[in-house]
């Protein structure tokens, strides 16, 4: 059943991303003030939402690991952190590309941009810890770092509501409004990004689980060989 679902999800992801690309470049109306550069919005915002969601799953999985020491929860935390960093990187790259023609600057150290950069750095540090630390306490330390990093997500999200920033005020859930065609293009792209994130996380989870099973088998074989050599 799971093996059948994977290619179906792959086809659905490709269809949503293709249709989302059409909607973003052609279907959605051109924004009157910013022009075509505003179309980055359909990738910048869904990437941010997807990253926040993945970091949220990472937070829950990390808490579960701290409580139950569940290997599967630890693998889920690792996979979602890896994919979340990729989407957060997209946010940090598309933001300045959008800002340069609109604001006249690539970057400014306001609360929204700085807190997003800090969020990215925390989770990059998390991945570096997971990659290069060989201590048996690495998953435990990584879970603590992940929980600490998740605390920055609300700050990033609400920063433009609580502070005066260069970043535009929200048009979704705020005082602004969004054209229905723009809203449609945004949701389709977000759906595509979510499916893609699930696809990659699923693959990464299976790969990491298999790798740990192999490492466990090799360690057991080495232990048996050492005992037989005695």
Secondary structure, 3 states (H helix, E strand, C coil): CHHHHHHHHHHHHHHHHHHHHHHHHHHCCCECCCEHHHHHHHHHHHHHHHHHHHHHHHHHHHHHHHHHCCHHHHHHHHHHHHHHHHHHHHHHHHHHHHHHHHHCCCCCCCHHHHHHHHHHHHHHHHHHHHHHCCCCCHHHHHHHHHHHHHHHHHHHHHHHHHCCCCCCCCCCCCCCCCCHHHHHHHHHHHHHHHHHHHHHHHHHHHHHHHHHHHHHHHHHHHHHHHHHHC
